Amino acid sequence: MVRHTGRTSDPRRIRRLKSPHTIEVEADRDGAPVRLRLYGLWQDVKLVRRPWRIGQHWWRSDPVSRVYYRVAPEDGAPLTLYHDLISGEWARQEY
């Protein structure tokens, strides 16, 4: 069991996610992104980290089922994408 440290929790440490933005993505046979359209230009993806899956609210009328990827486009900073398994859309989601 973890003891109480006596410190108050710092709400500034919680980061909200920014609103997702739809993005065009070409994926390979396994569903991993290989190309994406950034700022109107197609770019190859140099690096894809291991994906993680989020499945929530399966009992509601609007469930969430997504696979997230951390990728690095050839000309740009790393970013986080997700593939919505219900709608089939891709989106960019950042902190």
N, C-alpha and C positions, 0 to 999 in steps of 0.2 A: 504494500500500500504506500502511496506517495503522501508524504507529510505536507501539511500546509506551510508554505514558505513565509507567510506573513505579509507577502507583497500583494498588492491589488493587481488584477489583470489589466493589461494595457490594451484598450480597444483600438488603438492606432495600429496594432500588429495585424489586425484583420483587414485583408485587402478585398475589396469588392471586384467582381469581374466586370469588365466593360461589356457593353451590349455586343452581341455577335454580329458579324457582317458576312453576308453571303459571298462566297468566293468560288470561282470555277477551278475545278481540280480534275486531272486525269489520274486514274489509279491503275495499278497493275492487277493481275488476276486475283491476287490475295487481298485486294482492297487498299493497299498502302499507296499513298500519294507519290507520283513520280514527276508530275508537272503541275504547275499552278499559274494562274494569271494574276499578276500583281501590277497594279497601275497601268493596266491595258496591255501588258507584255507577258508572253508565256515564258516561264523560267523553269529549268530543270531543278529538281530537288536533289541536293548533294547528300544530305544526311537525314535519316528518319530514325528517331529514337523508338524504343519499344512502346507500342500502343497500350492505352489503358481504357477500360470500358466503364461507363456509368449507366446504370439502369435504375430508375426511380419512379415512384408513383404508378407502378404497373396496375394497381387496382383502380386508378382514376380514369376518367374519360380522356385525359391528356397526358399519357405516360411519357417518360423520357428514356430513350435508349440511344446512346451515342458511343462512338469509338473516337478517342482523342489521340492526336499525334503531335509530337514536337518535331518540327522539321527545320531545315536550313536551306533556303533557296540559294542558287548559285550566286546571285548578286543581291544580298540582303541579310538582314539580321534574322536570327532564329524566331520562329513564331509558332503558335499553337493553333492547330486546326481540329475540327471534329466533323465526323460523318454521322449525320442523323440517320439511324437505321430505320426509322419509321417513315420519314418523308423522302429519304434518299439524297437530301441536300447536304452540301458542304458549307462550313462557315469558319470564319476566323474568330477566335476568342482569346482575348488578352486580359491581363490584370490591370 
